[in-house]
Amino acid sequence: MIEVGLLRAHSLPGLYGSSGKDLVEFKGWLAKGDYRISSISASGTSVDLHVPNRSPLVESFSYDFARFVCAACESTRGIEADREFPKATAWAAIRFYYSAFFAAHAILRYFGVSCSQIDFEQSAKVNEFASSIYQIQNRMQSGFYAARFNSISSDMIMSKYGDSHKDTWKVFKDVITSVRHSVISGSGLASDKLKVSQVMDDLCQAISAEGASSGNWLSQYRNAINYRQAFDVWYPYKKTSIDFGAVAKYTAGWKGGINPSLALNESDRRMRFFGVCAVIMCLMKSLASDLSKNSARASIHSTRTARLIGM
């Protein structure tokens, strides 16, 4: 779909040398305290960490990347036509949404950003470290956080958000925009950089359609299907209902590669929904394939994710 090498240059440093075999997710890493706490805001919704020892953090991102790739791929399995209801696309849309949602989480980890639910168990450990070791009296709240790692300074900023879906898409849009700018200003063939830039720009516009400025158009569309039975995708079907065969080029086509320009600019919003999900899945697969090919044989990327993305 795009030149992955241009994106590899902006991946989390150390990710390609990681194994993920410790099976410790990000919030498990947070509970272990392998960092210095620089500050906690008075509101308890922002936490600044310094991470001198990066390896355990990178391993947690590596594991999270792998498990989200697997979840995304597994969620697409079984999305198929109903012989008796050829226009049934509601559950296909819902399942494909979750595939793209998991894929977005994986892509975020690839670039050094984690959107995670921090439970009381983890926030309590942070607060224990803060008071007993660093004499910081402010208290971190539990909740949904975006954690952004700065590989130059080894600092991590954790900011609390409110909605696990809407805000994940907001952070995803911000990260894709940032990576796009980095690719344009970085090294590489001008033609390749332009192609990457165009795909990422089109993707950001697509997930921001119909007033979804936070980048959560997919979530809005999914909610409309789930709770309002919108878009003529449920029984009884209408003449205007789309046939499953039309969207199958995306629910199955992401595996072999698709034309992102066409997928992201479908005139029919129902087709565009599947097209946008497929582009996100295709981007995830490209990154996961590249990581598995360039990782050690014993890494989780070679032994686990490579199997699912190849099925």
C-alpha positions in Angstrom: 0.0 0.0 0.0 2.8 2.4 1.0 6.6 2.3 1.5 6.8 0.8 5.0 10.5 1.7 5.3 9.5 5.4 5.6 7.3 4.5 8.6 9.9 2.2 10.1 12.2 5.2 10.6 9.6 6.7 13.0 8.7 3.6 15.0 9.3 3.3 18.7 13.1 2.9 19.0 14.0 -0.6 20.1 10.7 -2.1 18.9 12.4 -4.1 16.1 14.8 -5.6 18.6 12.1 -6.6 21.1 10.7 -10.0 21.7 7.5 -9.3 23.6 7.9 -12.7 25.3 7.5 -11.4 28.8 3.8 -10.9 28.0 3.7 -7.7 30.2 1.3 -5.1 28.9 1.7 -1.4 29.4 -0.3 -1.1 32.5 1.6 -4.0 34.0 4.8 -2.2 33.3 3.3 0.9 35.0 2.6 -1.0 38.1 6.2 -2.2 38.4 7.6 1.3 38.9 10.6 1.0 36.6 10.7 4.8 36.0 11.1 8.1 37.9 8.0 10.2 38.6 8.7 13.8 37.6 5.3 15.2 38.5 1.6 14.5 39.0 -0.8 17.4 38.3 -3.0 18.7 41.1 -6.0 17.3 39.3 -4.4 13.9 39.1 -5.1 13.7 35.4 -1.6 14.2 34.1 1.5 12.3 35.0 5.1 12.9 33.8 7.5 10.1 34.0 11.2 9.7 33.1 12.3 6.3 31.9 16.1 5.7 32.1 15.7 2.0 31.5 13.7 1.8 28.2 13.9 -1.9 27.6 11.0 -3.1 29.8 8.8 -0.2 28.5 9.6 -1.2 24.9 8.9 -4.8 25.6 5.4 -3.8 27.0 4.7 -1.9 23.9 5.9 -4.8 21.8 3.6 -7.2 23.6 0.6 -4.8 23.3 1.3 -4.4 19.6 1.3 -8.1 19.1 -1.9 -8.8 21.0 -3.8 -6.0 19.3 -2.7 -7.2 15.9 -3.9 -10.7 16.8 -7.2 -9.3 18.0 -7.7 -7.3 14.9 -7.0 -10.2 12.6 -9.1 -12.7 14.6 -12.1 -10.2 14.5 -12.2 -10.3 10.7 -12.5 -14.1 10.7 -16.1 -15.2 10.0 -17.2 -12.0 8.3 -19.0 -13.6 5.4 -22.2 -13.5 3.4 -25.5 -14.9 4.7 -27.0 -16.9 1.9 -30.5 -16.3 3.1 -29.9 -12.6 3.7 -27.4 -11.4 1.0 -28.0 -7.7 2.1 -27.1 -8.4 5.7 -24.1 -6.2 6.5 -24.8 -4.9 10.0 -22.8 -7.4 11.9 -20.1 -7.3 9.3 -19.8 -3.6 9.9 -19.7 -4.0 13.7 -17.1 -6.7 13.5 -15.0 -4.8 11.0 -15.2 -1.7 13.1 -13.6 -3.6 16.1 -11.0 -5.0 13.7 -10.0 -1.5 12.7 -10.3 -0.3 16.4 -7.8 -3.0 17.5 -5.6 -2.2 14.5 -5.5 1.5 15.5 -4.4 0.5 18.9 -1.6 -1.6 17.4 -0.5 1.2 15.1 -0.4 3.6 18.1 2.0 1.3 19.9 4.2 1.0 16.9 4.8 4.7 17.0 5.3 4.8 20.8 1.8 5.8 22.0 -0.4 3.8 24.3 -4.1 4.3 24.9 -4.9 2.3 28.0 -7.4 1.9 30.8 -5.5 2.5 34.0 -7.3 0.8 36.8 -7.1 1.6 40.5 -4.6 -1.2 41.0 -2.1 0.6 38.7 -2.9 4.1 39.8 -2.5 3.1 43.5 1.0 1.7 42.8 2.0 5.0 41.0 0.7 7.0 44.0 2.6 4.7 46.4 5.8 5.3 44.5 5.1 9.0 44.2 4.7 9.5 48.0 7.2 7.0 49.3 10.1 7.6 46.9 9.6 11.0 45.3 7.7 12.9 48.1 5.0 13.8 45.6 1.6 14.2 47.3 -0.7 14.7 44.3 -2.6 11.6 43.4 -3.0 10.0 40.0 -6.6 9.2 39.1 -7.6 5.9 37.5 -9.2 6.1 34.1 -8.5 6.1 30.4 -5.0 7.5 29.5 -2.9 8.3 26.5 0.7 7.8 27.2 3.2 9.3 24.8 6.9 8.4 25.0 9.5 10.8 23.8 12.5 8.7 22.7 14.9 11.7 22.7 14.3 12.8 26.3 13.1 9.4 27.6 10.2 11.2 29.1 6.6 9.9 29.0 3.6 12.1 29.4 0.3 10.4 30.5 -2.9 12.4 30.0 -6.3 11.3 31.1 -9.2 11.3 28.6 -12.8 10.4 29.0 -14.0 8.1 26.2 -12.2 4.9 25.3 -13.4 4.9 21.7 -13.8 8.6 20.8 -10.5 9.6 22.4 -8.6 6.6 21.0 -9.6 7.9 17.5 -8.6 11.4 18.5 -5.2 10.3 19.6 -4.9 8.1 16.5 -5.6 11.1 14.2 -3.1 13.2 16.1 -0.4 10.5 15.7 -1.1 9.8 12.1 -0.9 13.6 11.4 2.4 13.9 13.3 4.0 10.9 11.5 2.8 12.3 8.2 4.7 15.5 8.9 7.8 13.6 10.0 7.8 11.5 6.9 7.6 14.6 4.7 10.5 16.3 6.4 12.6 13.1 6.6 14.8 11.3 4.2 13.5 9.2 1.3 12.4 9.4 -2.3 10.1 12.4 -2.9 7.6 10.3 -4.7 7.4 7.7 -1.9 7.1 10.4 0.7 4.3 12.1 -1.3 2.4 8.8 -1.5 2.6 8.2 2.2 1.6 11.7 2.9 -1.4 11.5 0.6 -2.7 8.2 2.1 -2.3 9.6 5.7 -3.9 12.9 4.8 -6.9 11.1 3.1 -7.2 8.7 6.1 -7.3 11.6 8.6 -10.0 13.3 6.5 -12.0 10.1 6.2 -12.1 9.5 9.9 -13.1 13.1 10.4 -16.1 13.0 8.0 -19.5 14.4 8.7 -18.5 16.6 11.5 -16.4 14.1 13.5 -13.6 16.5 14.1 -12.1 14.2 16.7 -11.5 11.5 14.1 -14.2 9.3 15.5 -16.4 9.0 12.4 -16.1 5.2 12.4 -17.3 5.1 16.0 -20.3 7.3 15.2 -21.2 5.2 12.2 -20.9 2.0 14.3 -23.1 3.5 17.0 -25.8 4.5 14.5 -25.9 0.9 13.3 -25.9 -0.5 16.8 -28.3 1.7 18.5 -30.5 3.3 15.8 -30.4 0.4 13.2 -29.5 3.0 10.6 -28.3 2.9 7.0 -30.7 0.1 5.9 -28.3 -2.6 6.9 -30.8 -4.6 9.1 -33.8 -6.7 8.1 -36.2 -5.8 6.5 -33.9 -4.7 3.8 -34.7 -2.1 1.1 -33.8 -1.8 -2.6 -31.2 0.8 -1.5 -29.5 -1.7 0.9 -26.1 -2.7 -0.2 -25.2 -6.3 -0.9 -22.6 -8.0 1.2 -20.8 -8.9 -2.0 -20.1 -5.2 -2.5 -18.3 -4.8 0.8 -16.5 -8.1 0.6 -13.8 -6.5 -1.5 -12.8 -4.7 1.8 -13.6 -7.2 4.5 -11.5 -9.8 2.6 -9.4 -7.5 0.3 -7.4 -5.9 3.1 -5.3 -9.0 3.3 -4.0 -8.7 -0.2 -3.8 -5.0 -0.4 -6.3 -2.4 -1.7 -6.3 1.0 -3.4 -6.4 3.4 -0.5 -7.5 6.3 -2.6 -10.6 4.5 -3.8 -11.4 3.0 -0.4 -11.1 6.3 1.5 -13.2 8.2 -1.0 -16.1 6.0 -1.7 -19.2 8.1 -2.5 -21.6 5.9 -0.6 -20.9 6.3 3.2 -21.7 2.6 3.8 -19.0 1.5 1.3 -16.7 4.2 2.6 -17.0 2.9 6.2 -15.8 -0.5 5.1 -13.1 1.1 2.9 -11.7 3.2 5.8 -11.6 0.1 8.1 -9.8 -1.8 5.4 -7.2 0.9 5.0 -6.5 0.9 8.7 -6.3 -2.9 8.7 -4.0 -2.9 5.6 -1.7 -0.3 7.3 -1.5 -2.5 10.4 -0.7 -5.6 8.4 2.1 -3.8 6.5 3.7 -2.7 9.8 3.2 -6.1 11.5 4.6 -7.9 8.4 7.6 -5.7 8.4 8.2 -6.1 12.1 7.8 -9.9 11.9 10.3 -10.2 9.0 12.9 -8.1 10.8 12.5 -9.5 14.3 14.4 -12.4 15.9 12.9 -15.8 15.2 12.0 -16.3 18.8 10.1 -13.0 19.1 6.4 -12.9 19.5 6.1 -11.1 16.2 7.6 -14.1 14.4 5.9 -16.8 16.4 2.5 -15.3 17.0 1.5 -12.3 14.8 3.1 -13.6 11.7 0.7 -16.6 11.8 -2.5 -14.6 12.0 -1.6 -12.0 9.5 -0.7 -14.7 7.1 -4.0 -16.6 7.4 
